[in-house]
């Protein structure tokens, strides 16, 4: 009798949500599926909009437990803390030891605090559960400092400055905002934020970020009521021995560089064929490849590599019904990009088929 392997997924983020929706295909290939993940998952595409009040607070909150039940998947609602590769078990925060034959990891990312002394009271853009707490703190904040100048920082600055009664400050280490975008698109964002009264401080490296002030490396200090760390993203910590400085190293097949039985995907994966931006679209598009490779493995067929697209569409929500769409060197600022983003997000959430997730944000208002 052929042994039935265990396919174990740690977290139900974008890539693994695809596996859950296709659990029947995995079972048909002979897999016994176990999911180790929290009971819910926040969709990153709407995280800033929900945390700043532009969309209902629970829009994009996916009920992982319901999704697992709907697809007959054994769900262990715990947090993974370690992997014993010799014993081939996953260890949870409650000290459960869960055996595996094949392990797939989708641990996500977190805001980078490299070289910055960050106080515990400071809100970080990731993990997303931490960003979600921003909603409850905005009423008491009149001056908000955002550290970082990337797309998520621009979403925060745009949405927070779209309403009256507060002042927003952005502190960025580089010479311009959104430096990964085309220069004219970056300039358009800067002009929009300036029109809304956002204070932008460029070429300024932050040494310490506290609950009431930010201190730069040149000794300057700026006071605030609320601070958000919105620097670039880095891979979430991986179990000892699995990860490197940039995440869990994987080949094109999404298998660990040194272990064919371990897969990694999404932001936690250090894609060795070529570094990928930490954009949700790449994790989502890895889902079908991961599924096909797991099924191929079960029937003794070769894996296929994940081939990322050269450029991905990115739409930044700038608040007050405005969005900026970017793909390669092409960009467009206006109402239509945000409308497109809302449609894309709603369609993706509807496809997840999780209970309690509306297909249109307007249906919850």
C-alpha positions in Angstrom: 0.0 0.0 0.0 1.3 3.4 -0.9 1.9 5.7 2.1 -0.3 8.8 2.1 1.9 11.8 2.5 0.9 14.8 4.7 0.8 18.2 2.9 0.9 20.7 5.7 0.4 24.4 5.2 1.4 26.9 7.9 -0.6 30.0 7.1 -3.7 30.5 4.9 -2.3 33.5 3.0 -2.9 34.1 -0.8 -0.9 31.1 -2.1 -2.3 28.6 0.4 -5.9 29.9 0.0 -5.6 28.5 -3.5 -4.6 25.1 -2.1 -7.6 25.1 0.2 -10.0 25.9 -2.6 -8.5 22.9 -4.5 -8.2 20.5 -1.6 -10.2 17.9 -3.6 -7.4 17.8 -6.2 -4.8 17.2 -3.5 -6.8 14.5 -1.8 -7.4 12.8 -5.2 -3.6 12.8 -5.6 -3.3 10.9 -2.2 -2.6 13.8 0.2 -3.8 14.0 3.7 -4.0 17.8 4.3 -3.4 19.6 7.6 -3.5 23.3 7.9 -1.7 25.1 10.8 -3.0 28.7 10.8 -4.8 31.4 12.8 -8.6 31.4 12.6 -8.7 34.4 10.3 -6.6 36.2 7.7 -6.6 39.8 6.6 -6.3 40.4 2.9 -3.4 42.8 2.3 -4.9 44.5 -0.7 -7.5 46.4 1.4 -5.5 46.5 4.7 -4.7 50.3 4.6 -8.2 51.2 3.4 -9.8 49.3 6.3 -7.3 50.5 9.0 -7.9 54.1 8.1 -11.7 53.9 7.8 -12.0 54.2 4.0 -13.6 50.7 4.0 -15.5 48.9 6.7 -13.2 47.5 9.4 -13.9 43.8 8.7 -13.9 44.0 4.9 -11.2 41.6 3.7 -11.2 39.6 6.9 -11.3 36.0 5.7 -12.7 33.3 8.0 -10.0 30.6 7.6 -11.8 28.2 10.0 -15.0 28.3 7.8 -13.0 28.0 4.7 -11.2 24.9 6.0 -14.5 23.4 7.1 -16.1 24.1 3.7 -13.3 22.2 2.0 -13.0 19.4 4.6 -9.5 20.3 5.6 -8.1 19.5 9.1 -7.4 22.9 10.6 -5.1 23.3 13.6 -5.9 26.8 14.8 -2.5 27.5 16.3 0.7 29.4 15.5 3.8 27.5 14.3 7.0 28.3 16.3 9.5 25.7 15.0 10.2 22.8 12.6 12.1 19.7 13.7 13.4 18.5 10.3 15.0 15.4 11.7 11.8 14.2 13.3 9.7 15.7 10.5 7.3 17.5 12.8 6.0 21.0 13.1 5.9 22.4 16.6 3.1 24.9 17.6 2.9 27.5 20.3 0.9 25.1 22.4 3.6 22.5 22.0 1.7 20.3 19.6 4.0 18.2 17.4 2.4 17.7 14.0 4.1 15.2 11.7 4.6 15.9 8.0 6.0 14.3 4.9 5.7 17.4 2.9 5.7 20.9 4.4 4.6 24.1 2.7 5.4 27.4 4.4 3.6 30.8 3.7 4.7 32.9 6.6 4.3 36.4 5.0 6.4 39.5 5.8 6.8 42.2 8.3 7.9 45.9 8.4 11.7 46.2 8.4 13.1 48.0 11.5 16.8 47.5 10.6 18.9 50.2 12.2 15.8 51.8 13.9 15.0 51.6 17.6 11.3 51.1 17.5 9.1 51.4 20.6 6.5 48.7 21.3 3.7 51.3 21.1 4.5 52.1 17.5 2.1 50.6 14.9 3.7 48.6 12.1 2.2 48.1 8.6 2.8 44.4 9.0 1.8 42.0 10.5 -1.6 43.1 9.3 -3.3 42.4 12.6 -1.2 45.1 14.1 -2.1 47.6 11.3 -5.7 46.8 12.0 -5.4 48.3 15.5 -4.7 51.7 13.9 -8.5 52.3 13.5 -9.0 52.5 17.2 -6.2 55.0 17.7 -7.0 57.6 15.0 -9.6 59.6 17.0 -7.0 60.8 19.5 -4.3 61.5 16.9 -3.8 65.0 15.5 -0.2 64.7 14.4 0.8 61.4 12.7 4.3 60.4 11.6 4.8 57.8 8.9 8.3 56.5 8.6 8.9 55.2 5.0 8.2 56.4 1.5 7.1 53.2 -0.3 3.7 52.4 -1.8 2.1 51.4 1.5 3.4 54.5 3.2 1.9 56.5 0.4 -1.5 54.8 0.8 -1.4 55.6 4.5 -0.4 59.2 3.9 -3.0 59.6 1.2 -5.9 58.1 3.2 -5.0 59.8 6.5 -4.6 63.2 4.8 -7.9 62.9 2.9 -9.9 63.8 6.0 -9.6 67.0 8.0 -8.6 67.5 11.6 -5.1 65.9 11.5 -1.6 66.6 10.2 0.4 63.9 8.5 4.2 63.8 8.3 6.2 61.4 6.1 9.9 60.8 6.9 11.8 59.1 4.1 15.5 58.1 4.0 15.7 58.5 0.2 15.7 61.6 -2.1 12.1 61.1 -3.2 8.9 59.4 -2.4 7.9 56.1 -3.9 11.3 55.7 -5.5 10.4 52.4 -7.1 7.8 54.1 -9.3 8.4 56.1 -12.5 9.8 59.5 -11.5 6.8 61.4 -12.9 4.4 59.2 -10.9 6.4 59.8 -7.8 6.3 63.5 -8.5 2.5 63.3 -8.9 2.1 61.7 -5.5 4.3 64.3 -3.9 2.3 67.1 -5.5 -1.0 65.6 -4.3 0.3 65.1 -0.7 1.6 68.7 -0.6 -1.8 70.0 -1.7 -3.3 68.1 1.2 -0.8 69.6 3.6 1.3 66.6 4.2 4.8 67.4 5.6 7.4 65.5 3.7 11.0 65.1 5.1 13.4 63.5 2.6 17.0 62.3 2.9 16.4 61.7 6.6 17.4 58.5 8.3 15.5 57.5 11.4 17.4 56.4 14.5 14.6 56.0 17.0 10.8 55.9 16.6 8.9 56.4 19.9 5.3 56.8 20.8 5.6 60.6 21.0 8.5 61.5 18.8 10.8 60.4 16.0 14.6 61.1 16.2 16.8 61.1 13.1 20.5 60.2 12.8 21.4 63.9 12.6 19.8 64.6 16.0 16.6 66.2 14.8 13.4 65.3 16.6 9.7 65.6 15.6 6.8 65.2 17.9 3.6 63.3 17.1 0.6 61.7 18.7 0.8 58.5 16.6 3.5 56.8 14.6 3.4 54.2 12.0 6.5 52.2 10.8 5.9 51.8 7.0 9.4 51.0 5.8 10.1 48.3 3.3 9.0 44.7 4.0 11.3 41.8 5.0 10.4 38.2 5.3 8.9 37.0 8.5 11.3 35.0 10.7 11.6 31.4 9.6 12.3 28.4 11.8 16.0 28.0 12.7 18.0 26.4 9.9 15.4 27.1 7.2 15.8 30.7 6.3 18.5 33.1 5.3 18.9 36.9 5.4 16.2 37.4 2.7 13.8 34.6 3.7 13.5 30.9 3.0 15.7 30.2 -0.1 13.7 28.4 -2.8 14.4 27.2 -6.3 12.1 28.0 -9.3 10.0 25.0 -8.3 9.3 26.7 -4.9 11.2 23.9 -3.1 13.7 24.7 -0.5 17.3 25.0 -1.8 18.4 22.1 0.4 15.3 20.1 1.1 12.9 18.8 -1.6 10.2 18.1 1.0 9.9 21.7 2.1 8.2 24.4 -0.1 7.9 28.1 0.6 5.9 30.8 -1.2 4.8 34.4 -1.0 6.8 37.1 0.8 8.7 34.6 3.1 10.3 32.9 0.0 13.7 34.1 -1.2 13.2 33.3 -4.9 16.7 32.3 -6.0 16.2 32.6 -9.8 15.6 36.3 -9.2 14.5 38.5 -6.3 10.8 39.4 -6.4 9.1 42.5 -5.0 7.0 41.8 -2.0 3.7 42.3 -3.8 0.7 40.1 -3.1 0.3 39.3 -6.8 3.4 37.1 -6.9 2.2 35.0 -4.0 -1.3 34.6 -5.5 0.2 33.6 -8.9 2.4 31.0 -7.2 -0.7 29.2 -5.9 -1.5 27.3 -9.2 2.2 26.4 -9.7 2.5 25.1 -6.1 -0.7 23.0 -6.6 0.4 21.5 -9.9 3.9 20.7 -8.4 2.4 18.9 -5.4 0.1 16.9 -7.6 2.9 16.1 -10.0 5.1 15.0 -7.1 2.4 12.5 -5.9 2.2 10.9 -9.3 5.9 10.9 -10.0 6.0 13.7 -12.6 8.5 16.5 -12.8 7.9 19.9 -11.2 7.5 23.1 -13.2 9.2 26.3 -12.3 7.3 29.5 -11.3 7.9 32.1 -14.0 7.1 35.6 -12.6 5.7 38.2 -15.0 8.1 40.9 -16.0 5.9 43.6 -14.5 2.8 43.5 -12.3 -0.1 46.0 -12.1 0.0 47.9 -8.8 -2.8 50.3 -7.8 -2.2 52.6 -4.8 -5.2 53.9 -2.9 -4.5 57.6 -2.3 -7.7 58.4 -0.5 -10.6 60.7 -1.5 -11.6 58.4 -4.4 -8.2 58.7 -6.1 -5.8 56.0 -7.0 -2.5 55.6 -8.9 -2.1 52.6 -11.3 1.4 51.6 -12.3 2.7 48.9 -14.6 6.3 49.2 -15.7 6.8 52.8 -16.9 3.1 53.3 -17.5 1.0 55.1 -14.8 -2.3 56.8 -14.3 -3.6 59.0 -11.5 -7.3 59.5 -11.1 -10.6 58.0 -10.0 -10.7 55.2 -12.5 -7.6 53.4 -11.0 -9.2 53.2 -7.6 -12.4 51.9 -9.1 -10.4 49.3 -10.9 -8.7 48.3 -7.6 -12.0 48.0 -5.8 -13.3 45.7 -8.5 -10.1 43.5 -8.5 -10.1 43.2 -4.7 -13.8 42.4 -4.6 -13.5 39.8 -7.3 -10.5 38.1 -5.5 -12.3 38.1 -2.1 -15.5 36.6 -3.7 -13.3 33.9 -5.3 -12.0 32.8 -1.9 -15.6 31.7 -1.0 -15.1 32.3 2.7 -18.1 32.8 4.9 -18.6 36.4 6.1 -16.6 38.0 3.3 -18.7 40.3 1.2 -18.1 40.5 -2.5 -18.5 44.3 -2.6 -17.4 46.7 0.1 -20.5 48.9 -0.4 -22.7 46.0 0.8 -21.3 46.4 4.3 -21.7 50.2 4.6 
